[in-house]
Amino acid sequence: MLGFFVFGDIINPMIEFPRGFLWGAAGSAYQVEGGNSNSDWWHWEKACKGMALSRDACRHYQLFGEDFSLARELGHNAHRLSIEWARIQPEPGEFNQLEIGHYIKVIERLKELGIEPVVTLHHFTNPLWFSRLGGWENPKAPGYFLDYAQKIVAALSKNVRYWVTINEPMVYAYYSYLRGDWPPQKRSPVATAEVAGNLTRAHIRCYRLIHRVYKDSGLAAPMVSIAQHMIAFTACSKTWRNNLAVYLRNRLFNFRLITKLAESGSLDYIGLNYYTRNLVDTRNWSAGELLSNTCGKGHDILDKNYLGWEIYPQGLYDLLAGLKKYGLPVFILENGICTSDDRQRWDYIRGHLLKMREAMDAGTKVIGYLYWSLLDNFEWDKGFGPRFGLCEVDYSDFKRTPRESAKKLAQVALTGKMENER
Ligand code: BGC
């Protein structure tokens, strides 16, 4: 192996990634397609005074072909997208064949370009009718979801191997039902628990459904998971109380659902979304302090993204190390930064890839890395200000321009190698 000595250590000038590793970017329908007027979020954003409107988003619904060609030019061999449920099922029991046909074309285009599709069935938004029937609090919610999933899986199975049933169930339950920031803006621990339970049941049933469809059609077994958002919880000072808070948050937010799903045999891989760390500094023993308060003292020293999230690549290493015990392959389904400084974006990506490689060397099997996101896009209640894209989007004419960071990541994806030293 190539290497040179620095103070007695062998440093490899290049780090390498395995052949066949999946490289690409991730996105979700509502954030890029535009015009999702039948989704609950669309009505909610209009009803909230001053809320960002998604409007045409990135016009990806029309421009998907060009976007995928761009991804190919950037060396991507995988792409994660979601299906907008409200397009497929505008009313209960009514399925829109034209929209199903649209997504068949979307997937075919990826396949023509040699890009592996990774398909998410639920990414935060719901059909309006589903929300009016009580959304994910309704005990019938998993059943409704399964009807829709069945149609999509049947239509796309021929060309799709990787499925994500539900994106970030814990984040969705937390923001929509506990913090009340997102629709339907509830603040109820009871509703949060019900929603989390229904999302879990929906995943397990959907996992079985997808496997059944593949088996019945004689297709090779699919790879099915969820996308689990994980945060690197870090105690500001190592007090008993802070350490307990970190332990509880790790258990409840990061690992509980994965453990449950792994035990139920409904994960073929672990889908991981990782962005940042949270500093934990509790003031008392109340549940709120232990479970959700984050340090506001501003004594941390790390760089931050445009939204103030700390950049902490070590967290990716720690979480990947923590996932090793499940013995399942891990697929990084989201990792990214919103910033107006593209050099910071490349530093972020590079730092996380180095830590990912370290975790792989320490024994966690990682099968792919998807950057969030291919394009600048609609960042939910934060609107279009945060720029996460490998490609800049000019919202006045929807022109896409790849950034330097995109080209640097392309080099890694195309060669499977990255310089160890800057
Ligand atoms: C979500 C995305 C979101 C991204 C950046 C993830 O948690 O899945 O929809 O845009 O974070 O905030």
Residues whose N, C-alpha, C, O or C-beta is under 5 A from the ligand:
A	BS01	BGC	none
